[in-house]
Amino acid sequence: MVHRVMQRVDVVLDQRLREAIATVVQEQTRSVLPRLREEIESVVRHAVYEAVADELASGAPVAPKG
């Protein structure tokens, strides 16, 4: 009987812990998302700036539009 009770407890704990962890992960993700977006925007902006600066410094001709 003790073994069966422990098995049931194990199943219930597993499910409830999964739900609790999922909730915490979602909350943390939501709180980090604005800062993460800012960082990604900054990294992309800086990468584009450097690429344009390198291209201009190389003296390569600019292709005409059209």
PQR file of N, CA, C, O and H, with PARSE charges and radii, in Angstrom:
ATOM      1  N   MET A   1       0.824  -1.195   0.000 -0.4000 1.5000
ATOM      2  CA  MET A   1       0.000   0.000   0.000 -0.0000 2.0000
ATOM      3  C   MET A   1       0.870   1.261   0.000  0.5500 1.7000
ATOM      4  O   MET A   1       0.592   2.199  -0.747 -0.5500 1.4000
ATOM      5  N   VAL A   2       1.895   1.291   0.810 -0.4000 1.5000
ATOM      6  CA  VAL A   2       2.773   2.457   0.868 -0.0000 2.0000
ATOM      7  C   VAL A   2       3.389   2.724  -0.512  0.5500 1.7000
ATOM      8  O   VAL A   2       3.500   3.871  -0.947 -0.5500 1.4000
ATOM      9  H   VAL A   2       2.120   0.529   1.417  0.4000 1.0000
ATOM     10  N   HIS A   3       3.775   1.671  -1.168 -0.4000 1.5000
ATOM     11  CA  HIS A   3       4.371   1.814  -2.498 -0.0000 2.0000
ATOM     12  C   HIS A   3       3.387   2.456  -3.482  0.5500 1.7000
ATOM     13  O   HIS A   3       3.773   3.332  -4.256 -0.5500 1.4000
ATOM     14  H   HIS A   3       3.685   0.740  -0.815  0.4000 1.0000
ATOM     15  N   ARG A   4       2.146   2.036  -3.458 -0.4000 1.5000
ATOM     16  CA  ARG A   4       1.129   2.599  -4.359 -0.0000 2.0000
ATOM     17  C   ARG A   4       0.868   4.071  -4.038  0.5500 1.7000
ATOM     18  O   ARG A   4       0.725   4.900  -4.937 -0.5500 1.4000
ATOM     19  H   ARG A   4       1.833   1.324  -2.829  0.4000 1.0000
ATOM     20  N   VAL A   5       0.810   4.379  -2.744 -0.4000 1.5000
ATOM     21  CA  VAL A   5       0.601   5.780  -2.336 -0.0000 2.0000
ATOM     22  C   VAL A   5       1.764   6.639  -2.836  0.5500 1.7000
ATOM     23  O   VAL A   5       1.554   7.734  -3.358 -0.5500 1.4000
ATOM     24  H   VAL A   5       0.926   3.706  -2.014  0.4000 1.0000
ATOM     25  N   MET A   6       2.976   6.141  -2.676 -0.4000 1.5000
ATOM     26  CA  MET A   6       4.144   6.895  -3.127 -0.0000 2.0000
ATOM     27  C   MET A   6       4.127   7.087  -4.650  0.5500 1.7000
ATOM     28  O   MET A   6       4.526   8.141  -5.146 -0.5500 1.4000
ATOM     29  H   MET A   6       3.147   5.251  -2.253  0.4000 1.0000
ATOM     30  N   GLN A   7       3.676   6.092  -5.378 -0.4000 1.5000
ATOM     31  CA  GLN A   7       3.563   6.226  -6.830 -0.0000 2.0000
ATOM     32  C   GLN A   7       2.561   7.312  -7.200  0.5500 1.7000
ATOM     33  O   GLN A   7       2.800   8.108  -8.108 -0.5500 1.4000
ATOM     34  H   GLN A   7       3.352   5.235  -4.975  0.4000 1.0000
ATOM     35  N   ARG A   8       1.440   7.336  -6.490 -0.4000 1.5000
ATOM     36  CA  ARG A   8       0.432   8.369  -6.763 -0.0000 2.0000
ATOM     37  C   ARG A   8       0.970   9.762  -6.427  0.5500 1.7000
ATOM     38  O   ARG A   8       0.766  10.718  -7.175 -0.5500 1.4000
ATOM     39  H   ARG A   8       1.245   6.690  -5.753  0.4000 1.0000
ATOM     40  N   VAL A   9       1.653   9.853  -5.302 -0.4000 1.5000
ATOM     41  CA  VAL A   9       2.250  11.131  -4.901 -0.0000 2.0000
ATOM     42  C   VAL A   9       3.254  11.577  -5.968  0.5500 1.7000
ATOM     43  O   VAL A   9       3.300  12.750  -6.339 -0.5500 1.4000
ATOM     44  H   VAL A   9       1.819   9.075  -4.695  0.4000 1.0000
ATOM     45  N   ASP A  10       4.040  10.645  -6.446 -0.4000 1.5000
ATOM     46  CA  ASP A  10       5.035  10.957  -7.467 -0.0000 2.0000
ATOM     47  C   ASP A  10       4.384  11.525  -8.728  0.5500 1.7000
ATOM     48  O   ASP A  10       4.869  12.506  -9.293 -0.5500 1.4000
ATOM     49  H   ASP A  10       4.003   9.692  -6.146  0.4000 1.0000
ATOM     50  N   VAL A  11       3.300  10.915  -9.163 -0.4000 1.5000
ATOM     51  CA  VAL A  11       2.591  11.381 -10.362 -0.0000 2.0000
ATOM     52  C   VAL A  11       2.033  12.782 -10.146  0.5500 1.7000
ATOM     53  O   VAL A  11       2.180  13.654 -11.002 -0.5500 1.4000
ATOM     54  H   VAL A  11       2.906  10.118  -8.704  0.4000 1.0000
ATOM     55  N   VAL A  12       1.396  12.992  -9.005 -0.4000 1.5000
ATOM     56  CA  VAL A  12       0.802  14.300  -8.709 -0.0000 2.0000
ATOM     57  C   VAL A  12       1.888  15.367  -8.593  0.5500 1.7000
ATOM     58  O   VAL A  12       1.753  16.459  -9.145 -0.5500 1.4000
ATOM     59  H   VAL A  12       1.277  12.283  -8.310  0.4000 1.0000
ATOM     60  N   LEU A  13       2.964  15.050  -7.874 -0.4000 1.5000
ATOM     61  CA  LEU A  13       4.048  16.018  -7.727 -0.0000 2.0000
ATOM     62  C   LEU A  13       4.676  16.356  -9.076  0.5500 1.7000
ATOM     63  O   LEU A  13       4.970  17.518  -9.356 -0.5500 1.4000
ATOM     64  H   LEU A  13       3.074  14.163  -7.425  0.4000 1.0000
ATOM     65  N   ASP A  14       4.876  15.359  -9.891 -0.4000 1.5000
ATOM     66  CA  ASP A  14       5.464  15.590 -11.205 -0.0000 2.0000
ATOM     67  C   ASP A  14       4.617  16.571 -12.010  0.5500 1.7000
ATOM     68  O   ASP A  14       5.146  17.525 -12.581 -0.5500 1.4000
ATOM     69  H   ASP A  14       4.638  14.415  -9.663  0.4000 1.0000
ATOM     70  N   GLN A  15       3.336  16.347 -12.059 -0.4000 1.5000
ATOM     71  CA  GLN A  15       2.436  17.215 -12.823 -0.0000 2.0000
ATOM     72  C   GLN A  15       2.398  18.626 -12.250  0.5500 1.7000
ATOM     73  O   GLN A  15       2.493  19.603 -12.994 -0.5500 1.4000
ATOM     74  H   GLN A  15       2.906  15.572 -11.596  0.4000 1.0000
ATOM     75  N   ARG A  16       2.261  18.735 -10.954 -0.4000 1.5000
ATOM     76  CA  ARG A  16       2.156  20.070 -10.334 -0.0000 2.0000
ATOM     77  C   ARG A  16       3.460  20.846 -10.428  0.5500 1.7000
ATOM     78  O   ARG A  16       3.452  22.060 -10.629 -0.5500 1.4000
ATOM     79  H   ARG A  16       2.183  17.942 -10.350  0.4000 1.0000
ATOM     80  N   LEU A  17       4.576  20.149 -10.284 -0.4000 1.5000
ATOM     81  CA  LEU A  17       5.858  20.837 -10.424 -0.0000 2.0000
ATOM     82  C   LEU A  17       6.077  21.311 -11.857  0.5500 1.7000
ATOM     83  O   LEU A  17       6.597  22.405 -12.076 -0.5500 1.4000
ATOM     84  H   LEU A  17       4.583  19.162 -10.122  0.4000 1.0000
ATOM     85  N   ARG A  18       5.686  20.498 -12.828 -0.4000 1.5000
ATOM     86  CA  ARG A  18       5.795  20.924 -14.228 -0.0000 2.0000
ATOM     87  C   ARG A  18       4.974  22.190 -14.468  0.5500 1.7000
ATOM     88  O   ARG A  18       5.441  23.124 -15.120 -0.5500 1.4000
ATOM     89  H   ARG A  18       5.264  19.610 -12.651  0.4000 1.0000
ATOM     90  N   GLU A  19       3.759  22.217 -13.943 -0.4000 1.5000
ATOM     91  CA  GLU A  19       2.896  23.388 -14.114 -0.0000 2.0000
ATOM     92  C   GLU A  19       3.490  24.612 -13.433  0.5500 1.7000
ATOM     93  O   GLU A  19       3.490  25.705 -14.000 -0.5500 1.4000
ATOM     94  H   GLU A  19       3.380  21.458 -13.413  0.4000 1.0000
ATOM     95  N   ALA A  20       3.998  24.429 -12.215 -0.4000 1.5000
ATOM     96  CA  ALA A  20       4.580  25.550 -11.475 -0.0000 2.0000
ATOM     97  C   ALA A  20       5.814  26.093 -12.190  0.5500 1.7000
ATOM     98  O   ALA A  20       5.990  27.306 -12.306 -0.5500 1.4000
ATOM     99  H   ALA A  20       3.998  23.541 -11.755  0.4000 1.0000
ATOM    100  N   ILE A  21       6.653  25.202 -12.660 -0.4000 1.5000
ATOM    101  CA  ILE A  21       7.861  25.628 -13.371 -0.0000 2.0000
ATOM    102  C   ILE A  21       7.494  26.346 -14.665  0.5500 1.7000
ATOM    103  O   ILE A  21       8.095  27.368 -14.996 -0.5500 1.4000
ATOM    104  H   ILE A  21       6.510  24.217 -12.566  0.4000 1.0000
ATOM    105  N   ALA A  22       6.525  25.826 -15.393 -0.4000 1.5000
ATOM    106  CA  ALA A  22       6.094  26.464 -16.641 -0.0000 2.0000
ATOM    107  C   ALA A  22       5.573  27.873 -16.378  0.5500 1.7000
ATOM    108  O   ALA A  22       5.852  28.794 -17.145 -0.5500 1.4000
ATOM    109  H   ALA A  22       6.037  24.996 -15.124  0.4000 1.0000
ATOM    110  N   THR A  23       4.823  28.041 -15.304 -0.4000 1.5000
ATOM    111  CA  THR A  23       4.295  29.361 -14.956 -0.0000 2.0000
ATOM    112  C   THR A  23       5.423  30.336 -14.650  0.5500 1.7000
ATOM    113  O   THR A  23       5.412  31.470 -15.129 -0.5500 1.4000
ATOM    114  H   THR A  23       4.596  27.293 -14.681  0.4000 1.0000
ATOM    115  N   VAL A  24       6.387  29.903 -13.862 -0.4000 1.5000
ATOM    116  CA  VAL A  24       7.512  30.770 -13.508 -0.0000 2.0000
ATOM    117  C   VAL A  24       8.328  31.131 -14.744  0.5500 1.7000
ATOM    118  O   VAL A  24       8.735  32.282 -14.903 -0.5500 1.4000
ATOM    119  H   VAL A  24       6.396  28.981 -13.473  0.4000 1.0000
ATOM    120  N   VAL A  25       8.566  30.167 -15.612 -0.4000 1.5000
ATOM    121  CA  VAL A  25       9.330  30.433 -16.833 -0.0000 2.0000
ATOM    122  C   VAL A  25       8.593  31.443 -17.712  0.5500 1.7000
ATOM    123  O   VAL A  25       9.221  32.345 -18.268 -0.5500 1.4000
ATOM    124  H   VAL A  25       8.235  29.232 -15.483  0.4000 1.0000
ATOM    125  N   GLN A  26       7.286  31.308 -17.844 -0.4000 1.5000
ATOM    126  CA  GLN A  26       6.513  32.269 -18.640 -0.0000 2.0000
ATOM    127  C   GLN A  26       6.583  33.665 -18.037  0.5500 1.7000
ATOM    128  O   GLN A  26       6.752  34.645 -18.763 -0.5500 1.4000
ATOM    129  H   GLN A  26       6.777  30.576 -17.392  0.4000 1.0000
ATOM    130  N   GLU A  27       6.457  33.765 -16.725 -0.4000 1.5000
ATOM    131  CA  GLU A  27       6.519  35.073 -16.065 -0.0000 2.0000
ATOM    132  C   GLU A  27       7.887  35.710 -16.260  0.5500 1.7000
ATOM    133  O   GLU A  27       7.982  36.901 -16.555 -0.5500 1.4000
ATOM    134  H   GLU A  27       6.320  32.969 -16.136  0.4000 1.0000
ATOM    135  N   GLN A  28       8.939  34.929 -16.098 -0.4000 1.5000
ATOM    136  CA  GLN A  28      10.289  35.459 -16.264 -0.0000 2.0000
ATOM    137  C   GLN A  28      10.544  35.877 -17.710  0.5500 1.7000
ATOM    138  O   GLN A  28      11.180  36.900 -17.963 -0.5500 1.4000
ATOM    139  H   GLN A  28       8.862  33.961 -15.859  0.4000 1.0000
ATOM    140  N   THR A  29      10.057  35.098 -18.636 -0.4000 1.5000
ATOM    141  CA  THR A  29      10.228  35.431 -20.053 -0.0000 2.0000
ATOM    142  C   THR A  29       9.540  36.749 -20.376  0.5500 1.7000
ATOM    143  O   THR A  29      10.100  37.591 -21.077 -0.5500 1.4000
ATOM    144  H   THR A  29       9.540  34.267 -18.430  0.4000 1.0000
ATOM    145  N   ARG A  30       8.332  36.926 -19.867 -0.4000 1.5000
ATOM    146  CA  ARG A  30       7.612  38.186 -20.103 -0.0000 2.0000
ATOM    147  C   ARG A  30       8.363  39.369 -19.511  0.5500 1.7000
ATOM    148  O   ARG A  30       8.399  40.440 -20.117 -0.5500 1.4000
ATOM    149  H   ARG A  30       7.878  36.242 -19.297  0.4000 1.0000
ATOM    150  N   SER A  31       8.955  39.197 -18.352 -0.4000 1.5000
ATOM    151  CA  SER A  31       9.643  40.317 -17.716 -0.0000 2.0000
ATOM    152  C   SER A  31      10.963  40.648 -18.408  0.5500 1.7000
ATOM    153  O   SER A  31      11.420  41.790 -18.345 -0.5500 1.4000
ATOM    154  H   SER A  31       8.926  38.327 -17.860  0.4000 1.0000
ATOM    155  N   VAL A  32      11.577  39.676 -19.062 -0.4000 1.5000
ATOM    156  CA  VAL A  32      12.860  39.884 -19.725 -0.0000 2.0000
ATOM    157  C   VAL A  32      12.689  40.372 -21.165  0.5500 1.7000
ATOM    158  O   VAL A  32      13.601  40.984 -21.721 -0.5500 1.4000
ATOM    159  H   VAL A  32      11.206  38.749 -19.113  0.4000 1.0000
ATOM    160  N   LEU A  33      11.554  40.114 -21.760 -0.4000 1.5000
ATOM    161  CA  LEU A  33      11.338  40.379 -23.179 -0.0000 2.0000
ATOM    162  C   LEU A  33      11.617  41.825 -23.601  0.5500 1.7000
ATOM    163  O   LEU A  33      12.302  42.018 -24.606 -0.5500 1.4000
ATOM    164  H   LEU A  33      10.813  39.617 -21.308  0.4000 1.0000
ATOM    165  N   PRO A  34      11.131  42.846 -22.898 -0.5600 1.5000
ATOM    166  CA  PRO A  34      11.422  44.222 -23.340  0.2800 2.0000
ATOM    167  C   PRO A  34      12.924  44.523 -23.368  0.5500 1.7000
ATOM    168  O   PRO A  34      13.418  45.134 -24.315 -0.5500 1.4000
ATOM    169  N   ARG A  35      13.631  44.103 -22.352 -0.4000 1.5000
ATOM    170  CA  ARG A  35      15.083  44.343 -22.302 -0.0000 2.0000
ATOM    171  C   ARG A  35      15.795  43.560 -23.401  0.5500 1.7000
ATOM    172  O   ARG A  35      16.739  44.059 -24.013 -0.5500 1.4000
ATOM    173  H   ARG A  35      13.229  43.607 -21.582  0.4000 1.0000
ATOM    174  N   LEU A  36      15.346  42.349 -23.646 -0.4000 1.5000
ATOM    175  CA  LEU A  36      15.933  41.532 -24.703 -0.0000 2.0000
ATOM    176  C   LEU A  36      15.738  42.191 -26.064  0.5500 1.7000
ATOM    177  O   LEU A  36      16.657  42.211 -26.882 -0.5500 1.4000
ATOM    178  H   LEU A  36      14.579  41.944 -23.149  0.4000 1.0000
ATOM    179  N   ARG A  37      14.551  42.729 -26.309 -0.4000 1.5000
ATOM    180  CA  ARG A  37      14.292  43.432 -27.575 -0.0000 2.0000
ATOM    181  C   ARG A  37      15.216  44.635 -27.733  0.5500 1.7000
ATOM    182  O   ARG A  37      15.745  44.875 -28.818 -0.5500 1.4000
ATOM    183  H   ARG A  37      13.804  42.713 -25.644  0.4000 1.0000
ATOM    184  N   GLU A  38      15.409  45.388 -26.654 -0.4000 1.5000
ATOM    185  CA  GLU A  38      16.308  46.543 -26.703 -0.0000 2.0000
ATOM    186  C   GLU A  38      17.724  46.114 -27.064  0.5500 1.7000
ATOM    187  O   GLU A  38      18.383  46.746 -27.890 -0.5500 1.4000
ATOM    188  H   GLU A  38      14.979  45.193 -25.773  0.4000 1.0000
ATOM    189  N   GLU A  39      18.183  45.042 -26.442 -0.4000 1.5000
ATOM    190  CA  GLU A  39      19.534  44.555 -26.710 -0.0000 2.0000
ATOM    191  C   GLU A  39      19.678  44.080 -28.151  0.5500 1.7000
ATOM    192  O   GLU A  39      20.680  44.373 -28.804 -0.5500 1.4000
ATOM    193  H   GLU A  39      17.648  44.529 -25.771  0.4000 1.0000
ATOM    194  N   ILE A  40      18.693  43.353 -28.645 -0.4000 1.5000
ATOM    195  CA  ILE A  40      18.745  42.869 -30.027 -0.0000 2.0000
ATOM    196  C   ILE A  40      18.764  44.047 -30.991  0.5500 1.7000
ATOM    197  O   ILE A  40      19.536  44.057 -31.951 -0.5500 1.4000
ATOM    198  H   ILE A  40      17.880  43.114 -28.115  0.4000 1.0000
ATOM    199  N   GLU A  41      17.916  45.039 -30.737 -0.4000 1.5000
ATOM    200  CA  GLU A  41      17.880  46.228 -31.591 -0.0000 2.0000
ATOM    201  C   GLU A  41      19.235  46.927 -31.598  0.5500 1.7000
ATOM    202  O   GLU A  41      19.715  47.346 -32.651 -0.5500 1.4000
ATOM    203  H   GLU A  41      17.290  45.031 -29.958  0.4000 1.0000
ATOM    204  N   SER A  42      19.846  47.051 -30.435 -0.4000 1.5000
ATOM    205  CA  SER A  42      21.147  47.699 -30.331 -0.0000 2.0000
ATOM    206  C   SER A  42      22.225  46.924 -31.086  0.5500 1.7000
ATOM    207  O   SER A  42      23.042  47.517 -31.790 -0.5500 1.4000
ATOM    208  H   SER A  42      19.456  46.710 -29.580  0.4000 1.0000
ATOM    209  N   VAL A  43      22.226  45.615 -30.940 -0.4000 1.5000
ATOM    210  CA  VAL A  43      23.224  44.784 -31.619 -0.0000 2.0000
ATOM    211  C   VAL A  43      23.062  44.875 -33.134  0.5500 1.7000
ATOM    212  O   VAL A  43      24.048  45.004 -33.859 -0.5500 1.4000
ATOM    213  H   VAL A  43      21.563  45.133 -30.368  0.4000 1.0000
ATOM    214  N   VAL A  44      21.822  44.807 -33.611 -0.4000 1.5000
ATOM    215  CA  VAL A  44      21.579  44.889 -35.057 -0.0000 2.0000
ATOM    216  C   VAL A  44      21.986  46.263 -35.579  0.5500 1.7000
ATOM    217  O   VAL A  44      22.642  46.365 -36.615 -0.5500 1.4000
ATOM    218  H   VAL A  44      21.021  44.702 -33.021  0.4000 1.0000
ATOM    219  N   ARG A  45      21.602  47.308 -34.872 -0.4000 1.5000
ATOM    220  CA  ARG A  45      21.951  48.666 -35.296 -0.0000 2.0000
ATOM    221  C   ARG A  45      23.467  48.823 -35.385  0.5500 1.7000
ATOM    222  O   ARG A  45      23.986  49.366 -36.360 -0.5500 1.4000
ATOM    223  H   ARG A  45      21.069  47.224 -34.030  0.4000 1.0000
ATOM    224  N   HIS A  46      24.163  48.352 -34.377 -0.4000 1.5000
ATOM    225  CA  HIS A  46      25.621  48.468 -34.350 -0.0000 2.0000
ATOM    226  C   HIS A  46      26.260  47.652 -35.486  0.5500 1.7000
ATOM    227  O   HIS A  46      27.212  48.111 -36.117 -0.5500 1.4000
ATOM    228  H   HIS A  46      23.741  47.910 -33.585  0.4000 1.0000
ATOM    229  N   ALA A  47      25.745  46.461 -35.741 -0.4000 1.5000
ATOM    230  CA  ALA A  47      26.282  45.623 -36.817 -0.0000 2.0000
ATOM    231  C   ALA A  47      26.099  46.299 -38.173  0.5500 1.7000
ATOM    232  O   ALA A  47      27.006  46.279 -39.005 -0.5500 1.4000
ATOM    233  H   ALA A  47      24.972  46.088 -35.228  0.4000 1.0000
ATOM    234  N   VAL A  48      24.930  46.898 -38.397 -0.4000 1.5000
ATOM    235  CA  VAL A  48      24.677  47.601 -39.661 -0.0000 2.0000
ATOM    236  C   VAL A  48      25.593  48.817 -39.770  0.5500 1.7000
ATOM    237  O   VAL A  48      26.167  49.072 -40.828 -0.5500 1.4000
ATOM    238  H   VAL A  48      24.193  46.915 -37.721  0.4000 1.0000
ATOM    239  N   TYR A  49      25.728  49.559 -38.689 -0.4000 1.5000
ATOM    240  CA  TYR A  49      26.607  50.732 -38.678 -0.0000 2.0000
ATOM    241  C   TYR A  49      28.030  50.334 -39.050  0.5500 1.7000
ATOM    242  O   TYR A  49      28.655  50.967 -39.902 -0.5500 1.4000
ATOM    243  H   TYR A  49      25.262  49.353 -37.829  0.4000 1.0000
ATOM    244  N   GLU A  50      28.541  49.286 -38.410 -0.4000 1.5000
ATOM    245  CA  GLU A  50      29.905  48.840 -38.700 -0.0000 2.0000
ATOM    246  C   GLU A  50      30.053  48.363 -40.143  0.5500 1.7000
ATOM    247  O   GLU A  50      31.053  48.661 -40.795 -0.5500 1.4000
ATOM    248  H   GLU A  50      28.034  48.772 -37.718  0.4000 1.0000
ATOM    249  N   ALA A  51      29.066  47.625 -40.643 -0.4000 1.5000
ATOM    250  CA  ALA A  51      29.140  47.119 -42.016 -0.0000 2.0000
ATOM    251  C   ALA A  51      29.149  48.266 -43.017  0.5500 1.7000
ATOM    252  O   ALA A  51      29.919  48.243 -43.978 -0.5500 1.4000
ATOM    253  H   ALA A  51      28.253  47.382 -40.113  0.4000 1.0000
ATOM    254  N   VAL A  52      28.303  49.270 -42.802 -0.4000 1.5000
ATOM    255  CA  VAL A  52      28.264  50.430 -43.699 -0.0000 2.0000
ATOM    256  C   VAL A  52      29.574  51.203 -43.605  0.5500 1.7000
ATOM    257  O   VAL A  52      30.129  51.605 -44.627 -0.5500 1.4000
ATOM    258  H   VAL A  52      27.678  49.289 -42.022  0.4000 1.0000
ATOM    259  N   ALA A  53      30.068  51.413 -42.399 -0.4000 1.5000
ATOM    260  CA  ALA A  53      31.328  52.138 -42.221 -0.0000 2.0000
ATOM    261  C   ALA A  53      32.482  51.401 -42.897  0.5500 1.7000
ATOM    262  O   ALA A  53      33.309  52.027 -43.560 -0.5500 1.4000
ATOM    263  H   ALA A  53      29.617  51.086 -41.569  0.4000 1.0000
ATOM    264  N   ASP A  54      32.548  50.092 -42.738 -0.4000 1.5000
ATOM    265  CA  ASP A  54      33.602  49.304 -43.384 -0.0000 2.0000
ATOM    266  C   ASP A  54      33.504  49.392 -44.904  0.5500 1.7000
ATOM    267  O   ASP A  54      34.515  49.516 -45.596 -0.5500 1.4000
ATOM    268  H   ASP A  54      31.876  49.583 -42.199  0.4000 1.0000
ATOM    269  N   GLU A  55      32.284  49.327 -45.408 -0.4000 1.5000
ATOM    270  CA  GLU A  55      32.074  49.389 -46.857 -0.0000 2.0000
ATOM    271  C   GLU A  55      32.494  50.757 -47.396  0.5500 1.7000
ATOM    272  O   GLU A  55      33.154  50.846 -48.431 -0.5500 1.4000
ATOM    273  H   GLU A  55      31.463  49.226 -44.846  0.4000 1.0000
ATOM    274  N   LEU A  56      32.109  51.814 -46.693 -0.4000 1.5000
ATOM    275  CA  LEU A  56      32.489  53.161 -47.126 -0.0000 2.0000
ATOM    276  C   LEU A  56      34.000  53.359 -47.039  0.5500 1.7000
ATOM    277  O   LEU A  56      34.593  54.015 -47.895 -0.5500 1.4000
ATOM    278  H   LEU A  56      31.573  51.741 -45.852  0.4000 1.0000
ATOM    279  N   ALA A  57      34.616  52.797 -46.013 -0.4000 1.5000
ATOM    280  CA  ALA A  57      36.061  52.938 -45.836 -0.0000 2.0000
ATOM    281  C   ALA A  57      36.839  52.167 -46.897  0.5500 1.7000
ATOM    282  O   ALA A  57      37.973  52.525 -47.215 -0.5500 1.4000
ATOM    283  H   ALA A  57      34.134  52.265 -45.317  0.4000 1.0000
ATOM    284  N   SER A  58      36.249  51.126 -47.439 -0.4000 1.5000
ATOM    285  CA  SER A  58      36.951  50.320 -48.448 -0.0000 2.0000
ATOM    286  C   SER A  58      37.006  51.022 -49.798  0.5500 1.7000
ATOM    287  O   SER A  58      37.776  50.629 -50.675 -0.5500 1.4000
ATOM    288  H   SER A  58      35.327  50.835 -47.181  0.4000 1.0000
ATOM    289  N   GLY A  59      36.205  52.044 -49.964 -0.4000 1.5000
ATOM    290  CA  GLY A  59      36.206  52.796 -51.209 -0.0000 2.0000
ATOM    291  C   GLY A  59      35.475  52.111 -52.337  0.5500 1.7000
ATOM    292  O   GLY A  59      35.606  52.518 -53.491 -0.5500 1.4000
ATOM    293  H   GLY A  59      35.580  52.364 -49.252  0.4000 1.0000
ATOM    294  N   ALA A  60      34.716  51.090 -52.036 -0.4000 1.5000
ATOM    295  CA  ALA A  60      33.957  50.390 -53.072 -0.0000 2.0000
ATOM    296  C   ALA A  60      32.884  51.322 -53.610  0.5500 1.7000
ATOM    297  O   ALA A  60      32.255  52.052 -52.844 -0.5500 1.4000
ATOM    298  H   ALA A  60      34.610  50.759 -51.099  0.4000 1.0000
ATOM    299  N   PRO A  61      32.666  51.302 -54.932 -0.5600 1.5000
ATOM    300  CA  PRO A  61      31.633  52.181 -55.500  0.2800 2.0000
ATOM    301  C   PRO A  61      30.239  51.775 -55.025  0.5500 1.7000
ATOM    302  O   PRO A  61      29.942  50.596 -54.831 -0.5500 1.4000
ATOM    303  N   VAL A  62      29.411  52.774 -54.847 -0.4000 1.5000
ATOM    304  CA  VAL A  62      28.037  52.533 -54.420 -0.0000 2.0000
ATOM    305  C   VAL A  62      27.213  52.205 -55.655  0.5500 1.7000
ATOM    306  O   VAL A  62      27.250  52.940 -56.641 -0.5500 1.4000
ATOM    307  H   VAL A  62      29.653  53.732 -55.004  0.4000 1.0000
ATOM    308  N   ALA A  63      26.474  51.113 -55.606 -0.4000 1.5000
ATOM    309  CA  ALA A  63      25.645  50.707 -56.750 -0.0000 2.0000
ATOM    310  C   ALA A  63      24.460  51.651 -56.871  0.5500 1.7000
ATOM    311  O   ALA A  63      23.825  51.967 -55.865 -0.5500 1.4000
ATOM    312  H   ALA A  63      26.444  50.515 -54.804  0.4000 1.0000
ATOM    313  N   PRO A  64      24.145  52.111 -58.090 -0.5600 1.5000
ATOM    314  CA  PRO A  64      22.985  53.005 -58.261  0.2800 2.0000
ATOM    315  C   PRO A  64      21.680  52.254 -58.033  0.5500 1.7000
ATOM    316  O   PRO A  64      21.588  51.047 -58.254 -0.5500 1.4000
ATOM    317  N   LYS A  65      20.677  52.997 -57.587 -0.4000 1.5000
ATOM    318  CA  LYS A  65      19.349  52.397 -57.376 -0.0000 2.0000
ATOM    319  C   LYS A  65      18.705  52.113 -58.718  0.5500 1.7000
ATOM    320  O   LYS A  65      18.938  52.806 -59.709 -0.5500 1.4000
ATOM    321  H   LYS A  65      20.752  53.978 -57.408  0.4000 1.0000
ATOM    322  N   GLY A  66      17.885  51.065 -58.718 -0.4000 1.5000
ATOM    323  CA  GLY A  66      17.087  50.828 -59.903 -0.0000 2.0000
ATOM    324  C   GLY A  66      17.515  49.663 -60.626  0.5500 1.7000
ATOM    325  O   GLY A  66      16.934  49.329 -61.659 -0.5500 1.4000
ATOM    326  H   GLY A  66      17.696  50.502 -57.914  0.4000 1.0000
TER
END
